[in-house]
Amino acid sequence: MTITAALVLFAVIWFMLLFMALPMGQTSQEEDGERVPGTPASAPINPMIGKKMFWVTVVTVLLWVPLCLFIVYGPLTIDDLDFYDRSR
């Protein structure tokens, strides 16, 4: 695994987890009853972006390190996944 591949894997995991974490724990302005003029009723009151980004980064590192180790040193290789035996 190259350094670029490792960084791309980290970025993919990080953004995937971020998009899953963004809607968690949201309260919309409509649910709270206080709407700021010029914003949609579905806009969140306090999105807690910094806190979510911190925890997404922590979870990403916890998933990324074992995944990189498995890819580099793991027992499974591309040749093991060749179901059609194209090596002939």
Secondary structure as the mmCIF struct_conf table of DSSP 4:
data_model
#
loop_
_struct_conf.conf_type_id
_struct_conf.id
_struct_conf.beg_label_comp_id
_struct_conf.beg_label_asym_id
_struct_conf.beg_label_seq_id
_struct_conf.end_label_comp_id
_struct_conf.end_label_asym_id
_struct_conf.end_label_seq_id
HELX_RH_AL_P HELX_RH_AL_P1 ILE A 3 ALA A 21
TURN_TY1_P TURN_TY1_P1 LEU A 22 GLY A 25
STRN STRN1 SER A 28 SER A 28
HELX_RH_AL_P HELX_RH_AL_P2 GLN A 29 ASP A 32
TURN_TY1_P TURN_TY1_P2 GLY A 33 GLY A 33
TURN_TY1_P TURN_TY1_P3 PRO A 37 GLY A 38
BEND BEND1 THR A 39 THR A 39
TURN_TY1_P TURN_TY1_P4 ALA A 41 SER A 42
BEND BEND2 ALA A 43 ALA A 43
STRN STRN2 PRO A 44 PRO A 44
BEND BEND3 ILE A 45 ILE A 45
HELX_RH_AL_P HELX_RH_AL_P3 ILE A 49 TYR A 73
BEND BEND4 PRO A 75 PRO A 75
TURN_TY1_P TURN_TY1_P5 ILE A 78 ILE A 78
HELX_RH_3T_P HELX_RH_3T_P1 ASP A 79 LEU A 81
TURN_TY1_P TURN_TY1_P6 PHE A 83 TYR A 84
TURN_TY1_P TURN_TY1_P7 ARG A 86 SER A 87
#
